[in-house]
C-alpha cells in the first residue's frame, strides 16, 4: 500500500474511532460534572470530583447489583459453553439419522425474535416458582443456536480420523470430548464465553420481568432506578453509575479483542 493511501487509511480509522468512542468519553466527563455544568452543556468539568460516584453507591446497592450481574453472567457463560459444546460435538462426531435436519431446525430458531418467546418463558419460570432466583436469570439462556453453530463450525476443522483413531485406541466419547476436542477449540470456546458474558451482563428486559426485589437484580435495572428517582435530572450521578457498569465490559473487550476476532473467523477457514 502506498504511503499516501496508508496515511489516509489511518486518518479515516482515527475519525471513525473518535466517533464511536465519543459517547463513552463524554459520559465519562459528565460523571464528574455538577448538575449546573450538565445543564449548561459543558464539555469538560471544572474539577474532577468523585462525589457523583459516592452518591451512586449511596442511593442504590450497586455492589449487590454488580455481584448479581457477575454471578448471573458467569453462570450463563459456563452453562452455555457446556451445553453448546456438547450439542456441537454430537452434530459433528456422533452422526445419527436426521442430524442435518435437526441442526438446521435448531439454527432456524435464530430467526425467532426473543420478544416472541419471552412470555412463554416467563410463564414457565413463574409456574416453577423461580421468580427472584438465579435459576430464572440463567437457565433459559444455557442453550444457544449461535453458540452451537460457532462451535460446530470449529469442531468440523478437527479431522474425523482423529476421532476414529481415538475410538480404536479405547478412548471413550466423553474423554475424547474433554481431552481432545475442547483443548483444540480453545479459541472458539473463549469467544463464546466472552460473547455470552457480555450479552448477559447487558440484559435489561428479562431481569426486570423476572425480579421484583433487590435480592438478585442486576446492574442494568439499578441504572434505571437511578433515572427513576426524584433526582433523575442529576445526570452526573447517572453517568457515574453507567461508567461503573460498563467498566468490566470495556476491560473484557480491550483484553480479548483479538481473541474474539480470531474465534469468530477461525471456524470459517478449514
N, C-alpha and C positions, 0 to 999 in steps of 0.2 A: 504494500500500500504506500503510495507517495506521501511525503511528509505533509503536504498541504491537506490532503484528504484525512490523514491521521489527526491533524490539529483540529479540523472541522468536526471530525467524529467525536473527539474528546470534549469539544465545546458544547456540542449537542447533548452528550451524555451528562455534562455538568448542569446544563439548563434543565433537563428533564429531572435530574436527581434533586435539584433545588425545588422544582415544582412539586414533586412527590413528597419530599420531606418537610416542606414549609408548614403544613398544618400541624405536624407533630412539634416542630420547633416553636411555632407561635403559641401552641398550647403550653409548652414548657415555660415560655416567657410569661404568659398570663398567670401561671400558677404562682408567680412571685409578686403579682400586682395587687394593689388595693382596689376596692370597688370603684373608687373615683378614677383611677388610672384606666380601668377597663372601660368605663362609660365614656371617657374622653377619647378612646381609640388609640391609646399609646401603643407604640411598638415595643419599647424596652421599659422595664420597670425602673423606678428611680433608685431602688435598693433591693438587693436580693435577700429577702427575709423569709424564713421558714414558718412564719405564723400560719399561713394557709394550710400547710401540711399538718401542723399541730391541730388546727381546727377540724380538719378532715378526720383525723383519728379520734377527736373528742366527740364529734357529732354522731359517728357511726362506729360499730365494732369492726373496723376494716381488717384488723388482724385475724379475727374469726372468719370473715368472708374470704380473706386470702388463703387461709388454711383450708377452708372448704373447697375453694376452687382448685387448689393444688391437689387435694386428695381425690376429688372427682376427676380431674384431668388425668392424673396418674393412673387411676383405676381403669378409666376408659382406654387409655393408651395401652396398658398391659392386656386388658381383655380383648381389644380389637386386634392387637398383634397375634395373640394366641388363636383366636377364632379364625381370622382371615388366613393366617399361615397354614393352619390345619385344613381349611377348605381348599386353599390353593394347592396344597400337597396332594389331596385326593384327586383333584381335577387333572393334575399333571402325571402323577406316578401310580395311581391306582385306577386304571380305566374300568369303566362299567358301562353297560348299555344305557344309552340316552344321556351320557355325561355332557356332550356338547349342547344338547337341547336345554338341559337343566342349567348349564353355565350361562347360556345366552338369555334364558328367562331371568336368571339371577342378576345379570348385568343390566337387563332392561328395567329393573327397579330403580336405576339411577335416574330414569326419566320421570319418575313419580315425585312431585314436589313434597317436601317434608310436611308442609301445611296440610296436605291431604290425608296424611297418616297420623297427625298429631292427636286428634280427638279419639280415634280408636285406641291409640297407645295410652292416652290419659285414662280412658275408661277401664282399660286393663289394669293399669297401675292402681287406680282407685279401688277396683274390685279386689285386688290382692292386699289392700291396706298398706301400700308402700309410700303413700304421700308423706312428705317431710322426712325422707330417708335417702341414704346414698344409693340404695337399690334403684329408686325411681330415676335418679340423675345419671346412672351409669349403665344399667343393664340394657336399655333399649338401643344403645349405640355400640354394643360389642360386635355385631355383625355389620359389615360394611362392604357393599358391592365394589366400591372404588378400591378399597384395600385388598380385597380378594383378587381383583383384576391386576393390580400393581404387582402383587407377589407372584401370581400365576405367570405373568409375563417374564419375571426374573427366573422363576423355577424352571421354565422351559429352556433357559440357556444352559442348565446343568445337563450333561449328557445322560440319556436314559440308560446307556450301557453301564454307567457307574452304579445305577440303582440295581441293575440285573446282577452285576458282579457282587454287590453287597449281599443280595439275596442268596447267591451261590455260596458266599463265604459265611453264611449263617447269621448275618446282621438282620435283626428284625426291622419291620417298617417304622416303628416308633423310634427305635435307636437311630436308624438312618435319618429320620426327620430331625432329631435333636443334634446328632453328632456331625452330620454332613450338610444337609440342606440349609438349615438356619445359619451356621457359620459361613457358608458360601454366599449367602444372601444378606449379609450384614448391612450392606449399604441400603438396600430397599427396605429392610426391616426398620432401620433407624429413620429413614424417610417417612415411612408410615407412622412411626411413633411420634415424630415431631409434628406431622400434619394433624394427627388425631388429638394431640395435646393442645395445639393452638386452636383447633376448631372447638374443642370442648371448653377451653378457657374463655372463649369469646361468646359462648351461648348465652342468650338472654331470655327468649320466649319460653323455652321448656322449663328452666329452673323457676321462672316466675309462675308458671302454670302448676307445677307440682310441689311448690313450697309455700307455706303460709306464715312461717316464723323465721327467726334468725338462726335456728339450730343448724341447718345445712345450706342456707342461702349462700350464693356466690357473689363475687365482686361486681359483676355486671349489674345485679339488682341493687347493690349498695350505691353505685353511682347514680342510678335512677332515683334512689331515696334522697340523695343529696340535692338533686334538682327538684324534688317534690316538697322539700321543706319550705318554711316561710322565707328562708334566706336563699332561695334559689337564684336570686339575682346576683349573689356573690359568686361570680364565675371564677374568681381566683381560687376559692376553696374547691369548686367542682373540678377545675382543671388540675389542681393538686392531686385530687383523688384519681383522675384519669391517668396522670403520669405514674402514680404508684401502681396502677393496674397494668398498664402497658409495658412497664419496665421488664418484667420477666419474659414477655413475648419478644421484645426487641433484643434482649440478650440472646435468647434462643435462636432468633433469626440471624443475628450477626455471627454467632459462633458456628451455626450449621448451614449457612447459605450454600456453600459449595457441596456439602453432603446432600442437601435437598435437591439441588440441580442434578447431581450425579445419579441419585437414586431414582428420580423421575424419568430420566432418559436412558438409564442403563438397560432396563428390560426391553427397550425397543430395538436394541442392537444385539444381534446374536452372532 
